[in-house]
Structure formats: structure tokens, C-alpha cells
Amino acid sequence: MKYVDEFRDPKLARNLAAHIKAEANPERSYALMEFCGGHTHAIFRYGVQDLLPANVRMVHGPGCPVCVLPMGRVDLAVKLATEHNVIVCTYGDLLRVPGSNRQSLYKARADGADVRMVYSSLDALAVARNNPQKEVVFFAIGFETTTPPTAIAIKQAAAEDLKNFSVVCNHVLTPAAMNGILATEEIQIDGFVGPAHVSAVTGTQAFEPFPAEYAKPVVIAGFEPLDVMQAVLMLIRQVNEGRAVVENEYTRVVTREGNLKAQDVMAEIFDLRDSFEWRGLGAMPDSALKIRDAYAAYDAEIKFNLSTPKVDDHPGCACPDILRGIKGPLDCKLFGKACTPDNPIGACMVSSEGACAAYYTYARARGTKTP
């Protein structure tokens, strides 16, 4: 299969591993953060970490929008579903993320709330068309990858004058999270494996400030195992040479400019929020999007006068530290005990892209230690 099988070739993987070993300076260590949860799962599913030298350490970043959603926003969604007599539509992973008192949209649905899983924003729009007597709210979430479809749904709703449709916008911006990690200096990062699908929208240009400001190289990489290994080799070469630039391993999909049509529709529908709270990273300025005033009729936060409560994470949950790369899943005392995929306490165990879910699914069975 073109662009899949060739990026999983064991012979090529061994060849890349030999190059990485040869070029990794044994006198130093390399801490490379893969930003996307998709990369984390690729690393453990295909045993990439096992092919790397001991002095090359992969650090798991915050790259899952479900994981970085603070508990207060989950509580907002639950309150919307249980107290406002609306149909709440959202993506599957978000249904099981626990808010305060372990309440989730999934449990709210079990208690009688009308909560529906959708595969796209246009599915939510269809629910509104098919239920004109009910208010339908799409609880939108995601990085730049899923933001354009939400914008298109709002634009289409306005074109149809669909008055019973609105959106809670939880779209957050990847560069802001990367900046938040680097600005804290809580953990030493030598370089980033940059996001793949996000970069297809934003282009590699969105990540150019980080080498310039922090002298940290970024390599945009695809999600196949050989993509990740090639990105690691490219980062090691930059570190060894004292360079810090944005390089694009994922040239078969990503360009410097990105998807201009997607960027245009995002700019038409959304504006920057002054501040938005991220789980693990706290409140960060200009890190999330809100619906522009011209489309305020489709902003559920205005329509239903919603506010986001401040809710602290479970005291035993290490998700905030895991999302910043300070800890690994095996450092959490709840991992695999009180917190499992069937009974998640933290969002990192819920999401299909969460680091804890990756460890539980792949690494735990092999006894892999936290990198």
C-alpha cells in the first residue's frame, strides 16, 4: 500500500536504527519530545523506543486535545446536557472524560441526558436539521486539525439560518502549548517531533518561532514508525551540529504554507481568546479560539449563558505532569490500578491518543519502563 507499508518496513527500520546509533554522541543525552499523541502510540505500537540508543529519550508531550481540556470544561458540558434540555453532540473520546465527582457525559447520558457521539461537525449539523424542535449543541474540541470543520459547520448553519444549532468552542492552538512548555523550563527538551496533521493545516511556518526564540529544533513528522525514526535522526543531526531550524520530514503531506483555504475559514469564523486554561499548562494567553461576534448567534456559551468553573484535578492523578513531560505514566500511582481504560480517572487514560492509554495498551504488557 503506497505511503503505508513502505513506512513500516523492518529492514529500513533496522537501517535507520543503525544510523541513529552511529550519530548519537555517547558522551551526551538527547531528550526529544514528540508533541502528538499519535506519535506516542506509534512509538509504543511499533517498539520504536526499543530501537533507539539508551541516551536518546522520547518525552511525551501534551499532544491530545481531549487530554488538555480542563475539568471545568467537562463540568460545563455535563451541566449543559443535564440542565438545559438540549441535545449535546461531541466526539467519542470526550464522552468518557471525567469531570468533578467522576461525572462524565457518558454517565450523564446513562442518567437520561440526550448526549450523542458524532464523527464530524457536519453530523451534529444533521442532528439539528432532524430535530428542529430541540436545541442542538456541538461541543467542539481539537487542535488546528479539527478546527476548520467546526468553522464550516457554523458557516453552513448561518447560511441555512439554522437557529437551533450552536457550538461550545474548545479549539486550542498547538504553538501556544509548545511555547508554554519551553517557557516554564521545568524540563530540558533538546528538540521536538512536531505535529503531522496540525502542520498540514498550519504549515511548518507556524513552528518557526521556536528555533528562533528558544534555539530548539523542530522536525515535522508523519505518524508511521519510520517517519518518527527519521525525525529522530534529523533532530540528532541538528543538535550535534548546533543548528535549530524547522525541518519537514512529512513532505508528502505538509508544506511551509499549509492549507490556505482551511486557514481562511478559521480566520473568518474564529478569533483568539484572551486566555484559556489547559490541563497541566494552566491559563495561557492567545492559546485558544472563540467564535467571532458576527456569528455570536451560534455561540452556545453566549446563548445559554455558560461559565466555566475552576475545578482541580484528582489529587492522585499525574495527568498534569505527564502532559508537561515532567512525569511518565508509570510514575502515576493510580496507573493500571485505580485508573484503567475501563475506569479512567485522568484524561490521559481516556483518549485514544493519551500517553497513559498508549502505555497501558502497548508498553505495560512488555514491562517497558518510563523513558
HELIX and SHEET records of a PDB file:
HELIX    1   1 ASP A    5  PHE A    7  5                                   3    
HELIX    2   2 PRO A   10  GLU A   23  1                                  14    
HELIX    3   3 GLY A   37  ARG A   45  1                                   9    
HELIX    4   4 VAL A   48  LEU A   51  1                                   4    
HELIX    5   5 PRO A   65  VAL A   68  1                                   4    
HELIX    6   6 MET A   71  GLU A   83  1                                  13    
HELIX    7   7 GLY A   92  LEU A   95  1                                   4    
HELIX    8   8 SER A  100  ARG A  102  5                                   3    
HELIX    9   9 LEU A  105  ALA A  110  1                                   6    
HELIX   10  10 SER A  121  ASN A  130  1                                  10    
HELIX   11  11 THR A  147  GLU A  160  1                                  14    
HELIX   12  12 THR A  174  THR A  184  1                                  11    
HELIX   13  13 HIS A  197  THR A  202  1                                   6    
HELIX   14  14 THR A  204  PHE A  207  5                                   4    
HELIX   15  15 PRO A  209  TYR A  214  1                                   6    
HELIX   16  16 PRO A  225  GLU A  241  1                                  17    
HELIX   17  17 LEU A  260  ILE A  269  1                                  10    
HELIX   18  18 ASP A  293  TYR A  298  5                                   6    
HELIX   19  19 ALA A  300  LYS A  303  1                                   4    
HELIX   20  20 CYS A  319  LEU A  323  1                                   5    
HELIX   21  21 PRO A  329  ASP A  331  5                                   3    
HELIX   22  22 ALA A  347  VAL A  350  1                                   4    
HELIX   23  23 ALA A  355  ALA A  358  1                                   4    
HELIX   24  24 TYR A  359  ALA A  363  3                                   5    
HELIX   25  25 ARG A  364  ARG A  366  1                                   3    
SHEET    1   A 5 VAL A  56  GLY A  63  0                                        
SHEET    2   A 5 TYR A  30  CYS A  36  1                                        
SHEET    3   A 5 GLY A 191  GLY A 194  1                                        
SHEET    4   A 5 VAL A 218  ILE A 220  1                                        
SHEET    5   A 5 VAL A 246  ASN A 248  1                                        
SHEET    1   B 4 VAL A 115  MET A 117  0                                        
SHEET    2   B 4 ILE A  87  THR A  90  1                                        
SHEET    3   B 4 VAL A 136  GLY A 142  1                                        
SHEET    4   B 4 PHE A 165  HIS A 171  1                                        
SHEET    1   C 2 PHE A 270  LEU A 272  0                                        
SHEET    2   C 2 LEU A 289  ILE A 291 -1                                        
SHEET    1   D 2 SER A 275  TRP A 278  0                                        
SHEET    2   D 2 GLY A 282  PRO A 285 -1                                        
END                                                                             
